[in-house]
C-alpha cells in the first residue's frame, strides 16, 4: 500500500526485498555512525518486526521510502512510539534512516515534512517529537528545517555513560498550530 507521495518520494508498506536492503543499510558504518553500533541481520529482523507491529497496533509506523525516478528503496521515514524511560516518554517520534548514497539530497527534509502533513491530516496527531545524538548535526538540521523547536538536551538512558552519543537533543512540534 502507498500511503502518500512527494515530488520525488513514495511512502509505502515494506516488502521482502526491502528487508534485504534494510539489513545491508543497518550494517553500513556511515549510516549507523550516530548509533551504538551497526546491526546484525537478527537485530534488523527484530526491528523490522517492531515496525510491522506498530503499523498493526497504532496505524502508523516507519514507512518504507523509495525514489520515484528509479523505485529504489532508500530507507525509512515515519513515526515510532518512543517508550524508553524519560520525562517526555512515551511519545510519538518522527525519525528517518536513509542509505548513505541518499544523504545530502534533501530526502530526509522532504520526507519528514510530508510525514508531518500526513500525521496531522490523516492520522490526526497533535504533537510529535524527534531526538538525536547532540553530535548528529545533520539530523538536528532536518528537525529545524521541518519547523521543530528545541525543547531540551538529555542523557539517553539506553546509551552507555561516557559514550559521545549519550547526550541527545529533543525537538518537538505542535501540529495543530
Backbone bond lengths (Angstrom), bond angles and torsions (degrees), N, CA, C in turn:
res aa  C-N    CA-C-N  psi(-1)  N-CA   C-N-CA  omega(-1)  CA-C   N-CA-C  phi
1 X - - - 1.451 - - 1.527 109.15 -
2 X 1.319 115.76 136.01 1.459 122.03 172.83 1.519 107.45 -93.55
3 X 1.328 116.56 126.77 1.465 121.74 -179.37 1.520 111.51 -88.06
4 X 1.324 117.00 -46.71 1.462 121.69 178.46 1.523 108.27 -165.49
5 X 1.325 115.14 169.93 1.459 121.34 -178.26 1.517 109.70 -137.58
6 X 1.331 115.20 160.58 1.455 122.03 169.15 1.523 106.24 -120.86
7 X 1.306 115.79 -172.19 1.459 119.52 179.41 1.529 111.71 -58.75
8 X 1.353 116.54 -35.67 1.469 119.77 -174.33 1.515 114.86 -118.57
9 X 1.347 117.98 -8.99 1.459 121.03 -169.99 1.520 112.88 -128.19
10 X 1.329 115.24 151.97 1.467 123.11 174.30 1.531 107.24 -120.57
11 X 1.341 116.01 132.69 1.467 123.15 179.22 1.518 107.46 -110.68
12 X 1.327 115.95 115.94 1.459 119.86 -169.33 1.522 111.19 -144.03
13 X 1.345 114.04 176.00 1.462 120.47 172.95 1.525 109.56 -65.14
14 X 1.322 114.59 157.66 1.456 121.98 176.60 1.531 110.34 -80.48
15 X 1.344 116.41 153.25 1.459 121.14 173.17 1.530 109.09 -132.51
16 X 1.318 116.09 175.62 1.469 120.05 -175.12 1.525 113.03 -63.46
17 X 1.307 118.00 -35.35 1.470 120.57 177.43 1.528 110.29 -64.15
18 X 1.342 116.68 -36.57 1.468 120.17 176.97 1.520 110.70 -60.30
19 X 1.324 116.75 -41.08 1.461 120.34 -178.77 1.530 110.22 -60.09
20 X 1.304 117.27 -41.73 1.465 121.25 176.68 1.535 110.20 -59.38
21 X 1.333 116.44 -48.64 1.470 121.47 179.50 1.527 111.21 -65.29
22 X 1.342 116.51 -36.81 1.465 122.44 179.90 1.530 110.35 -63.68
23 X 1.315 116.45 -40.17 1.470 120.54 177.40 1.529 110.76 -60.87
24 X 1.312 115.99 -44.32 1.468 120.45 178.98 1.529 110.03 -64.34
25 X 1.317 116.80 -45.05 1.461 121.86 -179.24 1.525 111.53 -59.39
26 X 1.333 116.64 -42.67 1.462 120.84 -176.95 1.528 113.13 -74.77
27 X 1.329 117.12 -9.31 1.473 121.75 173.89 1.531 111.72 -93.17
28 X 1.318 116.64 -8.97 1.462 122.01 -176.95 1.530 109.71 -76.69
29 X 1.318 116.63 119.35 1.467 120.27 -177.02 1.527 112.54 -65.01
30 X 1.309 118.69 -28.35 1.470 120.39 177.23 1.527 110.48 -71.13
31 X 1.317 116.97 -45.45 1.466 120.83 178.99 1.522 110.47 -61.09
32 X 1.315 116.70 -38.09 1.465 121.58 -173.23 1.533 113.57 -99.12
33 X 1.309 118.13 15.71 1.463 119.40 -173.44 1.522 113.83 -66.12
34 X 1.326 119.29 -19.69 1.462 121.31 177.90 1.529 112.06 -102.24
35 X 1.306 116.55 17.86 1.464 122.95 175.75 1.524 108.34 -117.03
36 X 1.324 116.04 166.56 1.465 120.61 -179.13 1.516 112.61 -56.23
37 X 1.353 115.44 -37.16 1.460 119.50 -175.98 1.517 108.67 -168.69
38 X 1.324 115.46 170.68 1.458 119.07 170.83 1.527 107.83 -72.53
39 X 1.324 116.02 165.08 1.466 120.33 -178.18 1.521 110.96 -105.43
40 X 1.315 115.50 141.64 1.460 121.03 172.45 1.526 108.34 -73.87
41 X 1.327 116.02 169.60 1.467 119.37 176.06 1.522 110.76 -60.23
42 X 1.324 117.48 -40.18 1.469 121.28 -179.65 1.526 110.76 -64.77
43 X 1.331 117.46 -41.68 1.467 120.76 178.14 1.523 111.07 -65.97
44 X 1.322 116.87 -39.89 1.462 120.42 176.35 1.522 110.54 -63.76
45 X 1.321 117.56 -42.12 1.467 120.79 178.59 1.526 111.16 -61.52
46 X 1.336 117.42 -40.77 1.470 120.49 177.26 1.525 110.79 -63.65
47 X 1.337 116.74 -42.95 1.459 121.24 178.22 1.529 110.02 -62.85
48 X 1.316 117.13 -43.15 1.466 122.04 176.84 1.531 110.40 -57.21
49 X 1.328 117.47 -42.74 1.470 121.13 178.84 1.519 111.54 -65.77
50 X 1.327 117.75 -36.44 1.466 120.81 175.42 1.526 109.87 -63.10
51 X 1.316 116.97 -43.25 1.466 121.13 177.79 1.526 110.00 -58.02
52 X 1.332 117.12 -47.50 1.464 120.90 -179.87 1.529 111.23 -62.39
53 X 1.336 116.89 -41.23 1.468 121.02 178.97 1.521 111.51 -63.05
54 X 1.326 117.96 -38.84 1.465 119.90 179.83 1.523 110.98 -65.41
55 X 1.322 118.13 -39.15 1.465 119.47 175.73 1.527 110.28 -60.28
56 X 1.331 117.14 -44.28 1.469 121.10 -179.80 1.521 111.97 -66.46
57 X 1.325 116.83 -43.08 1.463 121.01 -173.28 1.517 114.67 -83.77
58 X 1.331 117.78 -32.22 1.461 120.14 -172.45 1.523 114.06 -119.46
59 X 1.323 118.00 -13.97 1.458 119.99 -178.70 1.521 113.68 82.01
60 X 1.304 116.85 6.41 1.461 121.76 175.13 1.518 108.39 -142.70
61 X 1.321 114.68 170.40 1.454 118.76 179.18 1.511 111.03 179.43
62 X 1.301 115.19 -163.94 1.459 122.66 177.18 1.526 107.03 -91.28
63 X 1.332 116.23 107.90 1.458 122.00 -173.75 1.527 111.11 -75.94
64 X 1.319 116.24 138.25 1.461 120.18 169.86 1.523 106.86 -67.29
65 X 1.322 116.39 134.40 1.464 121.26 -177.27 1.522 108.75 -118.71
66 X 1.331 114.28 132.02 1.463 119.78 175.12 1.515 108.91 -129.52
67 X 1.319 115.49 155.51 1.458 120.37 177.18 1.525 109.16 -83.09
68 X 1.330 115.57 144.71 1.465 119.67 -179.94 1.526 112.10 -71.96
69 X 1.318 117.26 -34.58 1.466 118.58 -171.92 1.523 113.47 -70.44
70 X 1.355 118.14 -25.71 1.467 118.27 178.60 1.530 113.64 -140.57
71 X 1.318 116.90 8.37 1.472 122.97 178.02 1.525 113.21 58.59
72 X 1.329 117.76 26.91 1.464 121.35 178.23 1.523 110.81 -79.95
73 X 1.325 116.72 132.33 1.463 122.18 170.45 1.525 107.11 -67.90
74 X 1.355 116.80 126.13 1.469 119.59 -179.57 1.525 112.54 -117.54
75 X 1.345 118.02 -2.57 1.460 119.83 178.78 1.513 111.64 139.72
76 X 1.332 114.93 -150.44 1.463 119.27 178.42 1.512 111.10 -132.86
77 X 1.327 114.17 152.91 1.458 124.06 169.64 1.519 104.93 -144.86
78 X 1.321 117.21 135.13 1.455 118.24 178.20 1.505 113.26 163.89
79 X 1.323 114.22 -156.24 1.463 122.17 -172.59 1.523 111.27 -109.53
80 X 1.327 113.84 148.07 1.462 121.40 -177.45 1.520 107.97 -147.90
81 X 1.326 116.33 141.74 1.460 120.29 175.69 1.524 108.57 -82.14
82 X 1.329 116.10 110.33 1.468 120.97 176.14 1.521 107.38 -87.27
83 X 1.325 116.49 121.96 1.467 118.95 -175.82 1.521 113.47 -135.43
84 X 1.329 117.13 22.80 1.463 118.74 172.52 1.532 108.00 -71.64
85 X 1.323 116.68 164.11 1.465 120.67 -174.38 1.534 110.68 -73.72
86 X 1.347 114.63 116.24 1.458 121.35 179.49 1.520 108.69 -163.98
87 X 1.312 116.39 164.93 1.466 120.13 -179.54 1.529 112.86 -70.27
88 X 1.329 118.63 -18.14 1.467 120.93 -177.67 1.531 113.26 -107.89
89 X 1.318 117.37 2.54 1.466 120.38 -179.92 1.522 110.30 -107.84
90 X 1.324 117.90 156.15 1.467 126.64 1.29 1.530 111.35 -71.65
91 X 1.318 115.29 150.15 1.460 121.13 178.37 1.527 108.78 -153.11
92 X 1.321 114.86 164.01 1.461 120.52 174.96 1.522 107.33 -91.65
93 X 1.322 114.03 122.78 1.461 121.41 -178.43 1.523 109.17 -106.59
94 X 1.318 116.55 139.41 1.458 120.15 166.97 1.525 106.65 -97.97
95 X 1.321 115.60 133.77 1.452 119.52 -178.05 1.514 111.56 -145.92
96 X 1.308 115.22 168.27 1.464 121.69 -178.71 1.517 109.37 -151.17
97 X 1.294 114.58 149.02 1.470 122.53 171.32 1.523 105.94 -150.01
98 X 1.305 115.38 118.99 1.457 120.92 -176.60 1.521 110.57 -122.10
99 X 1.325 114.96 152.11 1.464 120.00 173.16 1.526 108.69 -55.52
100 X 1.300 115.63 147.30 1.463 120.08 -177.55 1.534 111.51 -57.65
101 X 1.320 117.26 -36.71 1.470 121.02 179.93 1.527 111.98 -63.35
102 X 1.338 117.44 -19.42 1.467 121.73 -179.15 1.531 112.36 -92.47
103 X 1.308 117.72 -4.68 1.467 121.07 -179.88 1.531 110.48 -70.54
104 X 1.329 115.19 150.58 1.460 121.19 173.81 1.512 114.95 76.88
105 X 1.306 117.51 12.41 1.463 121.78 -178.74 1.531 112.34 -111.40
106 X 1.337 116.99 2.09 1.463 120.58 -179.89 1.515 114.22 83.03
107 X 1.328 118.26 5.68 1.465 120.67 -178.51 1.527 112.46 -63.98
108 X 1.329 117.66 -41.55 1.471 119.92 -178.22 1.523 110.52 -62.83
109 X 1.328 117.25 -45.18 1.465 120.75 179.82 1.522 110.88 -65.83
110 X 1.314 117.10 -48.61 1.467 121.72 179.14 1.525 110.72 -57.65
111 X 1.317 115.79 -46.14 1.459 120.29 -178.10 1.512 113.38 -69.85
112 X 1.327 117.10 -41.14 1.466 120.22 -179.37 1.526 110.96 -66.40
113 X 1.332 117.85 -38.54 1.472 120.41 176.14 1.527 110.15 -60.58
114 X 1.324 116.39 -44.59 1.466 120.51 179.73 1.525 111.09 -64.95
115 X 1.326 117.02 -37.98 1.473 120.74 177.64 1.519 110.95 -62.77
116 X 1.328 117.03 -43.78 1.465 119.62 179.43 1.527 110.75 -62.08
117 X 1.328 116.85 -41.39 1.469 120.76 177.80 1.532 110.00 -62.08
118 X 1.315 116.83 -45.89 1.465 121.86 177.69 1.530 110.16 -63.21
119 X 1.314 116.61 -40.32 1.462 121.12 178.83 1.511 112.39 -60.87
120 X 1.317 117.29 -39.37 1.464 121.36 178.81 1.522 111.27 -75.48
121 X 1.323 117.00 -52.65 1.461 121.40 -170.47 1.523 114.00 -77.04
122 X 1.310 118.09 -34.35 1.465 120.99 -175.04 1.524 112.41 -106.33
123 X 1.323 116.39 -45.73 1.470 120.08 -176.82 1.524 112.70 -87.94
124 X 1.331 116.33 -12.49 1.468 123.12 -179.68 1.529 112.05 57.10
125 X 1.320 115.66 42.03 1.460 120.98 175.53 1.524 109.11 -77.30
126 X 1.320 116.16 147.02 1.459 120.63 -179.80 1.522 112.72 -100.63
127 X 1.306 115.96 -52.64 1.461 120.76 -176.20 1.524 108.98 -130.33
128 X 1.315 115.58 136.69 1.457 122.08 -178.76 1.530 108.07 -129.81
129 X 1.311 115.37 142.09 1.460 122.27 179.78 1.523 109.84 -115.25
130 X 1.317 114.91 161.98 1.455 121.05 170.42 1.520 107.32 -149.81
131 X 1.307 115.95 146.63 1.464 119.85 179.27 1.514 109.41 -148.68
132 X 1.314 113.65 155.14 1.455 120.51 178.91 1.515 108.88 -158.44
133 X 1.298 115.21 165.45 1.454 120.62 173.91 1.525 108.98 -58.10
134 X 1.320 116.00 139.95 1.463 120.90 -177.75 1.527 112.11 -57.96
135 X 1.320 117.62 -27.35 1.465 119.87 -179.21 1.532 112.97 -83.24
136 X 1.331 117.26 -4.09 1.465 121.28 178.81 1.532 108.75 -88.94
137 X 1.311 115.14 74.43 1.465 121.69 -176.39 1.530 111.12 -62.18
138 X 1.339 117.05 -35.47 1.469 120.11 -178.37 1.528 111.00 -59.88
139 X 1.332 117.39 -48.22 1.467 119.65 -179.78 1.521 111.40 -69.24
140 X 1.323 117.22 -37.50 1.466 119.00 177.43 1.530 110.08 -62.04
141 X 1.324 117.64 -37.72 1.465 120.46 177.16 1.521 111.58 -64.05
142 X 1.331 117.80 -37.45 1.468 120.28 175.80 1.526 109.41 -61.46
143 X 1.325 117.32 -44.54 1.467 120.95 179.33 1.524 110.72 -56.18
144 X 1.314 117.26 -43.78 1.467 121.41 178.87 1.527 110.68 -65.29
145 X 1.333 116.97 -44.23 1.466 121.38 -177.11 1.524 112.67 -63.60
146 X 1.332 117.69 -28.08 1.467 119.68 -178.81 1.526 111.70 -92.99
147 X 1.329 116.79 9.54 1.460 120.95 173.25 1.513 116.14 91.57
148 X 1.311 117.52 10.96 1.461 119.75 179.46 1.534 109.85 -79.05
149 X 1.323 115.19 153.06 1.459 122.91 -178.37 1.526 108.83 -113.82
150 X 1.331 115.88 136.56 1.463 120.13 178.47 1.522 109.74 -68.72
151 X 1.325 115.23 128.57 1.457 122.59 -179.22 1.522 110.40 -97.88
152 X 1.321 116.51 -47.73 1.457 120.30 -175.23 1.517 110.66 -172.48
153 X 1.324 114.46 174.36 1.453 122.07 168.57 1.520 106.81 -110.90
154 X 1.333 116.51 149.80 1.459 120.41 -179.48 1.522 110.14 -151.31
155 X 1.303 114.79 162.71 1.459 122.21 175.57 1.529 107.25 -93.53
156 X 1.331 116.71 117.35 1.466 119.62 -178.20 1.528 108.86 -70.87
157 X 1.345 117.30 121.71 1.465 120.04 -174.94 1.526 114.84 -68.26
158 X 1.327 117.87 -17.07 1.463 120.42 -178.78 1.526 113.21 -92.61
159 X 1.318 116.68 4.75 1.460 120.77 178.96 1.525 108.05 -116.09
160 X 1.317 115.74 133.63 1.466 120.40 -172.87 1.529 111.76 -61.49
161 X 1.321 114.41 144.28 1.462 120.65 176.78 1.518 109.46 -59.66
162 X 1.322 114.72 142.96 1.458 120.20 -179.50 1.514 113.81 91.31
163 X 1.332 117.65 -15.69 1.460 120.69 178.58 1.529 109.46 -73.81
164 X 1.332 118.06 139.02 1.467 119.92 175.83 1.531 112.60 -66.07
165 X 1.325 117.33 -10.69 1.466 121.85 179.36 1.527 112.73 -89.76
166 X 1.319 118.58 -9.89 1.471 121.59 -173.03 1.529 112.86 -67.31
167 X 1.325 118.01 -41.24 1.462 120.14 -179.11 1.531 108.60 -73.52
168 X 1.322 115.27 124.07 1.462 122.44 -176.94 1.526 111.66 -119.81
169 X 1.325 114.87 159.65 1.460 121.90 170.12 1.525 107.33 -110.56
170 X 1.331 115.66 143.18 1.464 122.62 178.73 1.518 108.59 -117.71
171 X 1.323 115.60 129.74 1.462 122.67 176.39 1.524 108.26 -122.29
172 X 1.336 116.05 157.01 1.462 119.86 174.84 1.522 109.50 -146.28
173 X 1.321 114.31 165.07 1.457 121.20 174.71 1.519 108.19 -145.72
174 X 1.325 115.58 135.52 1.458 122.20 174.42 1.524 106.56 -93.02
175 X 1.308 117.26 110.69 1.466 121.35 -174.03 1.519 112.96 -73.37
176 X 1.318 118.67 -12.61 1.462 121.43 -179.10 1.518 113.06 -86.96
177 X 1.315 117.17 -3.39 1.476 119.55 -178.71 1.501 110.96 -94.82
